[in-house]
């Protein structure tokens, strides 16, 4: 396994998005920021250093499959900006809101937004269960059980806003939808050759 920008190209291509040189350079800047600042600040674990491209940046770009190129998107529980910051880089005409309840992490995210020069990205300090936003899509890689994320995004899906969330529990079935008559939960499996490992997403959409 080679930790490189090639993973980002593969992931974006799988999601139907082509990245130009300036976007790849900005993703490289984000990679350096994760390694140099986010890890030291506790935004991401130091053991993740060898796989930042594959497991975090490229994995985040898989979420492009659920975000419109000019739409409004909220990243719930953004943490160190994953997947929101890579999405903002890949979709310069989209509007990305990074929602994070920790003030310390929000300050860290605002610094990353400034460093990367992302005019299409804003930071909101709020608990993901109390978010009140008018958006076209929801994404989340928050470190919560899938059931908890499904509960958090269900009100958005019921109102007509689709959501894409990370799902790493390959050995267990996706959680059942809450209010199955109103929404459905679909498992999206990413081909192994994209990231050289299994990857899965859950798509939550209105019925």
N, C-alpha and C positions, 0 to 999 in steps of 0.2 A: 504494500500500500504506500502510495506517495502522497504526502500532504501538500497539495498545490491548488492553484487557481483552476486547474482543469476540472476539478469537481464542480466548481461553480458554473462553468460553461456547460457541463453535462446536465446539471440540474435545471438550469434555466432553459436549455434547449428542450428537455423533456416536457417542461411546462409551457412551451410554445413561445418563449421570449429569447431574442437574440441580444447579447450584450456587446457593446462596442468597447474600444480600448479605454476610453475615459471612464466608463463604468467599471471595468476590470481593475483599473488603477485605483479607483475609489474604494472598491471592495478590498484591495490590498492595503489601503490606508486603514480601513476598518479592522482588518486582520491584525495590523500592527497595534492599533489602539486596544483591541481585546487583549493582546499579549502583554503590552507595556503598561496599561492602566487598569483595565477592567479586572484582570486577575489580581493585581495588587490590592485593589479596592474590595475584593471579595465578590465581584459581580459574576465571576465564573471560576470554577475550581482549577487550581494549578495543574492537576493531572490531565486536563483537557488540552494543554498546550500542543501536543503532537498532532491533534486531529481537529484543529479549529476550522480548517477549510472544509473537511469532509462532514464532520458531525454537526457543525454549527452554522457556518455560512452557507454552504451548499444545501444542507438540509432545509435552511430557511427559504432558499430560493424555490424549493418544491412548492411552497405555498402560493407561488405566482399563478398556479393553476386555478386558484379561487378568487383572484383579485383583478378587477377591471383596470385597464391601462390608464384610464382617466377618472377612476372612481374614488370614493372616500372609504378608507379602511381603518379599522381600529385593531390594534394589537393588544390583546388583554393579558396582563401579567408579563409585561415586556422584559423585565429583568435587565440584562445587558444589551437590550435592543434586538432580541431574536424572537421572531423573524422580522420585526418591523424595519430595522435599519437596512438590511439587505434589500428588502422590498422597496423601500424609498429610493435606494440607489438604482435598482433595476427599472423602476417605473417613475421617471421624473415628473410625469404629468398627473400622477395620482397624489392624493392627499392622505398621509399616514399619521394617525394619532397613536402614540405610545402610551398605554395606560399602565401605571405602576403605582402600588400603594405605598411603597417605601420612599420617604423623602430623600434619603441618601442615594438611593438608586436613581431617583428622578434627577437629582443634581448631576449624577454621573452621565445619565442619558442626555441632558441638556448640553453638557460639555462635548459629548460625542457628536451631537447634531451640529454644534458650532464648528468643531474641528473638520467635519466632513462637508460642511457647507450645504446642508440639506434644507433648502427653503421650503420644501414640501412636507416637512416632518415637524410635528409638535409633540410636546410631552404633557401628559395630564396626570396629576397626583390624585389617585382615586382607587378604592377597592373595586376589583373587577365585578363584584356582585352588585355594585351601586352605580354603575356607569349609565349615564343618560346621554346618548349620542345619536345623531341622525347620520348613519353611514350606509354604504352600499354592500359592505362585507366585513366579516369579523375573522381574525386569525388569532391563534394562540399556541404557544409552546410552553405555557406555564407548567411549573413542576407540581402539578396536582393530579390526583387520580382522574382518569377519563370521565368518570361519573360526575365529578365535581365540575369539570369544564362544561360537560353537556348541560348540566343544570344552569350554569352561568350564561350560556349562549342561547338557551331555549327561548327566553322572551324575545330575543332579536329574531330568531328563526320564525317564531309564531307570527311576528309582525312583518315577516317577508324578507328579512335580511339573512342571506346564507352565511354559514361559518365553516372554516377549515381549521381543524385542530390537530396537533401532533398526537400520534398514537404509537407507543413503543411496546405494548403488551401483546406481542405476536401470538403468544400461546393461549390467550384467553379471547373470547368473543367480544366484539364491541358492546358497550353498554346499551341497553334498550332505550329508545327515546321516551322522554316524559311527555305524555299526551300524544300517543302514537297517531291519533286521528288528525293532529295538527302538523307534526313534523316527522321526518324520517332521518335515520342515521345510516350513512353509507360508508363502507370501508374502501379506501383507495390504496392499492398496493403499487409501489414504485418498483420498476424492474431492477433487479439486483445490480445489473451492470452500470446503472447510473451513479451510484455511490459506492460500489463494490461491497455492498452489504444490504440487508433487507431494510426497507423503509416503508412506513405506512402513515396514512392520514385518515382522519374521519371528516366526512362532509356532512354537515347538518343543514337540511334545507326544509322549507315549508312544503307540506303536501299539496 
